[in-house]
Amino acid sequence: MTETDPSQLKNLDQVLPPIPDNINRALIGIGWLIGHWEGTGYRQWPGEEKTQFGVTIDFAENGDDYLHYLLQSFEIDENAHPIRPLGMETGFWRAFEDASVEVEMCSPDGFAEIWYGKLQVTRIDLTTDAVARSAKAKVPYTAGRRLYGLVENKLMYSFDRATEDQPLQPYMWATLERV
């Protein structure tokens, strides 16, 4: 991001949650993601029933120029309590002075991804540049598009994916609250 003094961001407190004053300057543009988020969403894919799931997303910083990312999803009961794990992914997020964002992610389902995108004040649009699959990957996943946005202090998340036999289409979407 640009050379913005973190104290100047306090004027945006109606839009952004507080961003730590001591954050690495490279993270100012994506600092609004930092924290633990929980919520529910839906997933749907051709040939599968639309199902609700629970999700947690953690964004953490350690003083360096990246955020660590961890997403965990769960099958939930009628009270939104976790029943069993559905998926997990982890990775690293970086933002740059030209408002571009670079993300590296991997999953125990046999995928590793490189994502590139653009940062707007409270919105990040990402598209895969590369998807690598292991020989035993659960799905023949080939490409993706994601959106992360802050709306009324809630994190909105969506994931569109393509596979060898399906074009890019909505797959998962969720609304999360910072806890």
N, C-alpha and C positions, 0 to 999 in steps of 0.2 A: 504494500500500500504506500501511499505518499507519506512524506515526513510530517505527520500530524501529531501534535502534542496530545497525549491521552486525556489531559485535563480539558481539552476543547470538546471532547465527546460528551461531557456532562450536559451540554446544551441539547443533546439528543435524547435525554432521559425519558421523553414521552414515546420514543420509538425503540430505543435500545435498552436492555438491562445494563446494570453497572458493569463496566469493564475494569479489571484491576489496573491501578495506576502503574504498577511495576511490571506490566506485561511486556514481553519482547515486542519492540516496535513493528516487527514484521507481521505480528498477529493482530494488530489493531482492527483490521477490517473483518476478521473472522472471530474476534474475541467474544462476540455475543453468543457464540455456540458453547463456550466453556460452561461445564456443569453436568449434572446428572438429570436426565430427562426420562419420564415414564409416560406411557400412554397405551392406547389401543388403536388398532387399524384393521384393515381387510386385505386379503390376498385372493386373487382369482387368476386362473389360467385355463385356457381351452382344455376341456375334458375333465376339469376339476371343479368341485363345488366352491362357491364363494364362502370363505371362512373368516371369522374374526380371530385376531391374535393380540397378544400383549407384547409390548416392546420396551426395552430400555436402551438409551443411547448415552454414552459418556464421552465427553470431550474434555481432555485434560492437557495442561501445559506444564513444562518443567523449566521454563526460562529460555529454552532454545527457540528456534524459528519455525517450529511446527506444533501442531496439536496432535495428540494421540486420540484415536477414535476407537470405540468399542460398541458394537450393536449386538444385542441379544434379543431373540424373539421366542415367544412361548405360546403353546396351545393354552387356552384359558377356559375356565368354567363359566357358568352363567353370572357369577359375581366378579368376573375379570381376575380371578386368582390363577396363577400359573399351575398348569397340570404337568406339562413336560416341555422340554426344549424343542424348538423348531429349527433354529439356525443361529449362527454367530458369524460375525466378521470383525476384523480389526484393521487398522491402518493408520496412515499419517497424512495430515492436511497441511498444505503450505499456501500462503497468499503472497502475491507479488505486487510491486509498485504499479503495474499496468492494469490492476484489478483482475488479473487472471488467478486461477486457483488450480493447484495440482494435488491429486489425491492418489495414494497407493493403498490398495486394500487386498486382503486375502481372507479366505473362508476355509473351514475344514471340509466343506463340500467339494473341494478340489478345484477352486478358482483363485486366480490372482488377477487383479485388474489395475490398469492405469487410467485415471480419469482426468480430464481437463475441463475447465469451465470458466465462467465469468461471475464475478462478485458484484452484486448491487448492494445497497445499504443493508437490507435484511433479507436478501435472497441470493442463493447460489444455485446456478444451473450447471450440471455436469454431464459430460458425455464420455463414454469409454473411448480411449485411444487404442487400448489393447486389452484383450481378455485371453489369459492362458488357462488351459484346463489340463488337469491330470488325466491319466488314462482311465481312472476310476471315478471321474467326476459324476455327480448324481444327475446332472442335467446338461445337455449339449448347448450350454449358454454361449452366445457369440458376441453380444453387444448390449449396451445399456444406456439409459438416460436417467438422471436423478435430479430432484428438486428438493432443496431445503429452504424453508422460509420461516421467518418470524412474523406471526400475525396475532395481534392482541396478546403478546407475551407467550404464545404457544408455538411450538416447533411443528411445522407442517412438513411432512416427508412423503415423497413418492418415488417409486422405482419402476421404470418401464424396462422391459427386457425383450431380447430377441434370442431365439434358439435356432438350431439348424433347420427345424421344421416349422417355426412360427416367426412372423415378422415382428418388429418392435411394437409393443403394446403395453398398456397398463398391467402391472403385476401386483404391486403392493403399495399401500398408502396408509398413513397413520397421522394422528394428532397427539402430540406429547406435551406435558407440562414439566417445567423445571421443579425438581423437588429437593 
